[in-house]
Amino acid sequence: MESSAEMELLETLVKHIEPKPSWYVTVSGKDAEIVTNFSPPLIFPNNCNYEIACCSVETFYSFPNIDQSNNSFKISIDGGKNG
């Protein structure tokens, strides 16, 4: 018979390997700042941890204005009010 610690470990393992919702989003624009609103909004269950990744950037031009001081992506769920 499995111990309580082993059962807890197995439950945690199952929680991490279960399929989770995912979305493929295409964002395009011509300005230096690109803002996207999702309608309907993306809904994430509270019992999961999530990550966001930029899978690729395709451009026909270079980015001469990007340097170490502004080389970042920012995500906001409140219109940029917090962070």
Residue frames as a rotation matrix with the C-alpha (Angstrom) as fourth column:
MET 1
0.577 0.817 0.000 0.00
0.817 -0.577 0.000 0.00
0.000 0.000 -1.000 0.00
GLU 2
-0.147 -0.634 0.759 1.24
0.605 -0.665 -0.438 3.47
0.783 0.394 0.482 -0.88
SER 3
-0.456 -0.094 -0.885 1.99
0.842 -0.367 -0.395 6.02
-0.288 -0.925 0.246 1.84
SER 4
0.605 0.705 -0.370 0.27
0.600 -0.709 -0.370 9.38
-0.523 0.002 -0.852 2.09
ALA 5
0.077 -0.679 -0.730 3.46
-0.291 -0.715 0.635 11.13
-0.953 0.164 -0.253 0.90
GLU 6
-0.818 -0.367 0.443 3.64
0.250 0.467 0.848 8.87
-0.518 0.805 -0.290 -2.15
MET 7
-0.002 0.907 0.421 -0.02
0.975 0.096 -0.201 9.53
-0.222 0.410 -0.884 -2.98
GLU 8
0.619 0.189 -0.762 0.51
0.201 -0.976 -0.080 13.28
-0.760 -0.104 -0.642 -2.66
LEU 9
-0.405 -0.852 -0.333 3.53
-0.275 -0.234 0.933 13.06
-0.872 0.469 -0.140 -4.95
LEU 10
-0.714 0.200 0.671 1.56
0.636 0.588 0.501 11.07
-0.294 0.784 -0.547 -7.53
GLU 11
0.405 0.912 -0.061 -1.35
0.827 -0.394 -0.400 13.55
-0.389 0.111 -0.914 -7.39
THR 12
0.343 -0.381 -0.859 1.08
-0.184 -0.924 0.336 16.44
-0.921 0.043 -0.387 -7.94
LEU 13
-0.737 -0.650 0.188 2.67
-0.004 0.282 0.959 14.59
-0.676 0.706 -0.210 -10.86
VAL 14
-0.311 0.716 0.625 -0.72
0.926 0.376 0.030 13.95
-0.214 0.588 -0.780 -12.48
LYS 15
0.585 0.550 -0.596 -1.69
0.468 -0.829 -0.306 17.62
-0.663 -0.100 -0.742 -12.01
HIS 16
0.018 -0.691 -0.723 1.45
-0.374 -0.675 0.636 18.73
-0.927 0.259 -0.270 -13.87
ILE 17
-0.877 -0.448 0.173 1.17
-0.036 0.421 0.906 16.33
-0.478 0.789 -0.386 -16.80
GLU 18
0.008 0.943 0.334 -2.55
0.712 0.229 -0.664 16.66
-0.702 0.243 -0.669 -17.51
PRO 19
-0.444 -0.107 0.890 -3.29
0.818 -0.454 0.353 18.56
0.366 0.884 0.289 -20.73
LYS 20
-0.288 0.301 -0.909 -4.00
0.525 -0.744 -0.413 22.22
-0.800 -0.597 0.056 -20.09
PRO 21
0.774 0.612 0.162 -5.78
0.485 -0.409 -0.773 24.78
-0.406 0.677 -0.614 -22.24
SER 22
-0.415 -0.893 -0.175 -3.59
0.509 -0.387 0.768 26.47
-0.754 0.230 0.616 -24.83
TRP 23
0.762 0.621 -0.183 -4.08
0.242 -0.535 -0.810 29.18
-0.601 0.573 -0.558 -27.42
TYR 24
-0.346 -0.779 0.523 -2.25
0.890 -0.096 0.446 30.11
-0.297 0.619 0.727 -30.58
VAL 25
0.624 0.545 -0.560 -2.46
0.424 -0.838 -0.343 33.86
-0.657 -0.023 -0.754 -31.11
THR 26
-0.154 -0.621 0.768 -1.28
0.973 -0.232 0.008 35.87
0.173 0.749 0.640 -34.09
VAL 27
0.516 0.209 -0.831 -0.50
0.452 -0.890 0.057 39.51
-0.728 -0.405 -0.553 -33.38
SER 28
-0.156 -0.580 0.800 0.42
0.982 -0.178 0.063 41.94
0.106 0.795 0.597 -36.11
GLY 29
0.782 0.394 -0.483 0.97
0.448 -0.894 -0.004 45.67
-0.433 -0.213 -0.876 -36.40
LYS 30
0.416 -0.613 0.672 3.11
0.668 -0.295 -0.683 48.43
0.617 0.733 0.287 -37.85
ASP 31
0.681 -0.122 0.722 3.68
-0.408 -0.882 0.236 50.64
0.608 -0.455 -0.651 -34.81
ALA 32
-0.427 -0.902 0.066 6.45
-0.479 0.164 -0.862 50.41
0.767 -0.400 -0.502 -32.21
GLU 33
-0.811 0.248 0.529 3.87
-0.446 0.323 -0.835 49.42
-0.378 -0.913 -0.151 -29.57
ILE 34
-0.575 0.623 -0.530 1.40
-0.259 0.475 0.841 46.68
0.776 0.621 -0.112 -30.40
VAL 35
-0.694 0.455 0.557 -1.68
-0.617 0.022 -0.787 46.34
-0.370 -0.890 0.266 -28.21
THR 36
-0.649 0.500 -0.573 -4.01
-0.150 0.655 0.741 43.35
0.746 0.567 -0.350 -28.49
ASN 37
-0.424 0.618 0.662 -7.31
-0.857 -0.036 -0.515 42.83
-0.294 -0.785 0.545 -26.71
PHE 38
-0.980 0.091 -0.174 -8.81
0.033 0.950 0.311 39.35
0.194 0.299 -0.934 -26.55
SER 39
-0.360 0.927 0.107 -12.53
-0.822 -0.261 -0.507 39.09
-0.442 -0.270 0.855 -27.09
PRO 40
0.886 0.452 0.105 -13.73
-0.092 -0.050 0.995 36.92
0.455 -0.890 -0.003 -25.57
PRO 41
0.280 -0.824 0.492 -11.02
-0.951 -0.309 0.024 37.08
0.132 -0.474 -0.870 -22.89
LEU 42
-0.205 -0.443 -0.873 -8.77
-0.217 0.890 -0.401 34.09
0.954 0.107 -0.279 -22.27
ILE 43
0.634 0.480 0.606 -9.99
-0.714 0.061 0.698 32.18
0.298 -0.875 0.382 -19.21
PHE 44
-0.352 -0.819 -0.452 -7.43
-0.366 0.565 -0.739 30.35
0.861 -0.094 -0.499 -17.08
PRO 45
0.625 0.549 -0.555 -8.50
0.264 0.520 0.812 27.89
0.734 -0.654 0.181 -14.37
ASN 46
0.623 -0.332 0.708 -7.26
-0.700 -0.640 0.316 28.97
0.348 -0.693 -0.631 -10.92
ASN 47
0.793 -0.262 0.550 -5.77
-0.250 0.684 0.686 25.58
-0.556 -0.681 0.477 -10.04
CYS 48
0.642 -0.590 0.489 -3.05
0.766 0.510 -0.392 25.71
-0.018 0.626 0.779 -12.73
ASN 49
0.105 -0.696 -0.710 0.21
0.080 -0.706 0.704 27.60
-0.991 -0.131 -0.019 -13.22
TYR 50
0.844 0.265 0.466 0.66
0.478 0.021 -0.878 29.16
-0.243 0.964 -0.109 -16.64
GLU 51
-0.281 -0.916 -0.288 3.49
0.375 -0.381 0.845 30.39
-0.884 0.130 0.450 -18.80
ILE 52
0.872 0.449 -0.193 3.49
0.004 -0.401 -0.916 32.57
-0.489 0.798 -0.352 -21.88
ALA 53
-0.140 -0.948 0.285 6.01
0.424 0.203 0.883 32.25
-0.895 0.244 0.374 -24.68
CYS 54
0.453 0.115 -0.884 6.81
-0.712 -0.550 -0.436 34.04
-0.537 0.827 -0.167 -27.87
CYS 55
0.531 -0.178 0.828 7.30
0.294 0.956 0.017 31.17
-0.794 0.235 0.560 -30.32
SER 56
-0.233 -0.649 0.725 8.48
0.955 -0.012 0.297 33.23
-0.184 0.761 0.622 -33.25
VAL 57
0.275 0.233 -0.933 8.85
-0.001 -0.970 -0.242 36.73
-0.961 0.068 -0.267 -34.64
GLU 58
-0.074 -0.239 0.968 8.65
0.952 0.274 0.140 37.13
-0.298 0.932 0.208 -38.39
THR 59
0.458 0.169 -0.872 9.56
0.071 -0.986 -0.154 40.44
-0.886 0.009 -0.464 -39.96
PHE 60
0.692 -0.205 0.693 10.47
0.718 0.089 -0.690 41.77
0.079 0.975 0.209 -43.35
TYR 61
0.516 -0.507 0.690 12.55
-0.197 -0.854 -0.481 44.54
0.834 0.112 -0.541 -41.81
SER 62
-0.383 -0.687 -0.618 15.16
0.589 0.334 -0.736 44.80
0.712 -0.646 0.277 -39.10
PHE 63
0.761 0.583 -0.285 14.64
0.569 -0.388 0.726 46.38
0.312 -0.714 -0.626 -35.69
PRO 64
-0.110 -0.918 0.381 17.28
0.485 -0.385 -0.785 49.15
0.867 0.098 0.488 -35.53
ASN 65
-0.040 0.133 0.990 15.67
-0.578 -0.811 0.085 50.82
0.815 -0.569 0.109 -32.49
ILE 66
0.934 0.328 -0.142 15.88
-0.096 0.611 0.786 47.75
0.344 -0.720 0.602 -30.20
ASP 67
-0.159 -0.984 0.075 18.75
-0.405 -0.004 -0.914 47.67
0.900 -0.176 -0.398 -27.71
GLN 68
-0.669 -0.188 -0.719 19.39
0.453 0.664 -0.595 46.34
0.590 -0.724 -0.359 -24.17
SER 69
-0.967 0.256 -0.006 17.21
-0.156 -0.607 -0.779 49.06
-0.203 -0.752 0.627 -22.59
ASN 70
-0.184 0.968 -0.171 13.99
-0.885 -0.239 -0.400 48.16
-0.428 0.077 0.900 -24.44
ASN 71
-0.563 -0.104 -0.820 14.41
-0.572 0.765 0.295 44.52
0.597 0.635 -0.490 -25.47
SER 72
-0.939 0.270 0.212 11.36
-0.028 0.554 -0.832 43.12
-0.342 -0.787 -0.513 -23.64
PHE 73
-0.453 0.891 -0.036 7.77
0.192 0.137 0.972 41.96
0.871 0.433 -0.233 -23.94
LYS 74
-0.939 0.244 0.244 5.23
-0.313 -0.304 -0.900 43.24
-0.145 -0.921 0.361 -21.43
ILE 75
-0.512 0.817 -0.264 1.92
0.432 0.511 0.743 41.56
0.742 0.267 -0.614 -20.69
SER 76
-0.934 0.273 0.230 -0.88
-0.351 -0.580 -0.735 43.34
-0.067 -0.767 0.638 -18.83
ILE 77
-0.610 0.785 -0.111 -4.26
0.727 0.610 0.316 42.05
0.315 0.112 -0.942 -17.78
ASP 78
0.185 0.677 -0.713 -5.45
0.852 -0.472 -0.227 45.45
-0.490 -0.565 -0.664 -16.54
GLY 79
0.821 0.181 0.541 -4.54
0.507 -0.667 -0.546 47.84
0.262 0.723 -0.639 -19.35
GLY 80
-0.029 -0.965 0.259 -1.09
0.517 -0.237 -0.822 48.58
0.855 0.110 0.506 -17.93
LYS 81
0.634 0.355 0.687 -2.33
-0.328 -0.680 0.655 49.99
0.700 -0.641 -0.315 -14.60
ASN 82
0.763 -0.383 0.521 -0.22
-0.447 0.269 0.853 47.58
-0.467 -0.884 0.034 -12.49
GLY 83
-0.003 -0.891 0.453 3.27
0.001 0.453 0.891 46.89
-1.000 0.003 0.000 -13.71
